Amino acid sequence: MQDMPRTPTDEKPVVSFRMTSTLTDWLRAVATARGWSMNEYLVGVLDGLRTWWRLPAMLSDVIEADRKAMGMDQFDYIGHLLARRYNEIRDQGGPGFEKKAKGHK
């Protein structure tokens, strides 16, 4: 009997990571809050990073081009985006400003 050819999605190698107990506790808590296993959460985060959270290509292509133009890897670029978001929150009325604006309509 001949084995069926494998596609990249069929293979799921086991990978082991060493983490601090603080990080493990956090991972367990955020995964549980979503009703996910720690593995599901971690794979989701890594795949989200890889695919720009499955944004449509017309968005992710621009984001990827910006990241490259900034000379940043994805890790640093996400930090940059979060810092820009902080500035937006600070300058636009504080936490939840977008939700607050929608509530006044």
C-alpha positions in Angstrom: 0.0 0.0 0.0 1.4 3.3 -1.1 1.4 6.3 1.3 -0.6 9.3 0.2 1.6 12.3 -0.6 1.8 14.8 2.2 1.0 18.5 2.0 2.8 21.0 4.2 -0.4 21.2 6.4 -0.4 17.5 7.1 2.9 17.5 8.9 2.8 18.8 12.4 6.2 18.3 14.0 6.4 18.4 17.8 8.3 21.4 18.9 9.3 22.0 22.5 10.0 25.4 24.1 11.4 26.3 27.4 9.5 29.1 29.1 9.5 30.8 32.5 6.7 29.8 34.8 5.4 33.4 34.6 5.1 33.1 30.8 3.5 29.6 31.1 1.0 30.9 33.6 0.1 33.8 31.3 -0.2 31.5 28.3 -2.5 29.2 30.2 -4.7 32.0 31.4 -5.1 33.7 28.0 -5.7 30.4 26.3 -8.3 29.3 28.9 -10.1 32.7 28.6 -10.7 31.9 24.9 -11.5 28.3 25.6 -8.4 27.2 23.7 -5.5 24.9 24.6 -2.2 26.5 25.2 -1.0 24.9 21.9 -4.0 26.3 20.0 -3.3 29.8 21.4 0.4 29.7 20.6 -0.1 28.3 17.1 -2.8 31.0 16.5 -0.5 33.8 17.6 2.4 32.5 15.5 0.2 32.0 12.5 -1.3 35.5 13.0 2.1 37.0 13.0 3.1 35.0 9.9 -0.1 36.0 8.0 -0.7 39.6 9.4 -3.7 38.2 11.2 -5.2 37.0 7.9 -5.8 40.5 6.7 -6.8 40.8 3.1 -3.9 40.9 0.7 -4.6 44.5 -0.2 -4.0 45.5 3.4 -1.3 43.0 4.4 0.8 43.8 1.2 0.9 47.5 2.2 1.7 46.7 5.8 4.5 44.3 4.7 5.9 46.9 2.3 5.9 49.5 5.2 7.6 47.1 7.5 10.3 46.4 4.9 10.7 50.2 4.2 11.1 50.8 7.9 13.9 48.2 8.0 12.2 46.3 10.8 11.5 42.6 11.4 8.0 41.6 12.3 8.7 41.6 16.0 10.0 45.2 16.1 7.3 46.3 13.6 4.5 45.1 15.8 6.1 47.0 18.7 6.2 50.1 16.5 2.5 49.7 15.6 1.6 49.4 19.3 3.6 52.6 20.1 1.8 54.4 17.3 -1.5 53.1 18.7 -0.6 54.4 22.1 0.0 57.9 20.6 -3.4 57.7 18.9 -5.1 56.7 22.2 -3.3 59.5 24.1 -4.2 62.1 21.4 -7.8 61.1 20.6 -9.4 61.0 24.0 -8.1 58.1 26.0 -8.8 54.3 26.2 -11.9 53.3 24.2 -12.1 56.6 22.3 -13.5 54.8 19.2 -16.2 53.1 21.1 -17.1 56.3 23.0 -17.4 58.2 19.6 -19.8 55.5 18.3 -22.0 55.8 21.4 -22.6 59.5 20.8 -24.4 59.0 17.5 
